[in-house]
C-alpha cells in the first residue's frame, strides 16, 4: 500500500476523521471535490454551486495525537542523562528519539485544534440531491462539512522498518511530547528511513469529514426512511439516492490497492 493510503486509513481507524493528504493541503468548509487515490482533489465549492450554508460555533481548542503503538518507540532524554544506543545526542542534551519498527508507522500531533462545522446539514443534503438531479452535482463529488484547524501540527511517517527521528530540545526545556509543537523548542539532529515529516507546522487543516452521495439498489424487504415517512416500501430494484458521510474507502473503484 502507498504511504498516503496507510496514513489516512490509520488515522481514520483511530481518530474517526478523514486525514488530508498531503497533510499541508489547506481545506475550507464548503469545499467540493473528489476523493481519489486517498487524496482530496478540489473542484469547486458550495457557494459557486448556489448552495448556502452557515457555520456553527466552534468549540474550545484541544489536542489530537496518535502514535502507532505497535511500531513506534518514544524515548525522552533529560539533560545530564545518558543517551540511548545509537543516539547522536550528548549527555548534556535533552531531546526525544522516535524509533520505528515498520514501514509507514505514524506519529501525529496536532495542538490548538478547533473543530468547525457546517450547521444544520439536513438542508444541505436535500440541496445536494436536487443538484444531482439537475445535473450540477457529479456522482463522486463530496463536500467538506467538518474541519479540524490546528495551530501547530507534527507528522512523522517511517519509510522502512529501521526508522529513527531524533530531536534536540533547546537549553532548559523539559522535552515533553506536546512541546514538540511549539516552533523553536526542538531541532532535528538525526533522521534515517523517514518517508515524510513536518515539524511544528502552523495553520494546517489535517483532519476533516465530508458528505457525499450514496446510490444503491434496495431489496424488497428493506424499508428506508423515505418508505417509513410515506408509508410505502421501495419497490425491488428501485434506485435510492441519499447523502451521508463518506471517506476515501468509499471510492476504492478509483484506486489500485
Helices and strands as residue ranges (DSSP letters): H 3-15, E 18-19, E 31-36, E 39-45, E 54-55, E 62-67, E 72-77, E 95-100, E 106-119, H 122-133, E 141-149, E 152-158, E 163-169, G 178-181, E 186-192, E 194-202, E 207-217, H 225-230, E 239-246, G 248-254
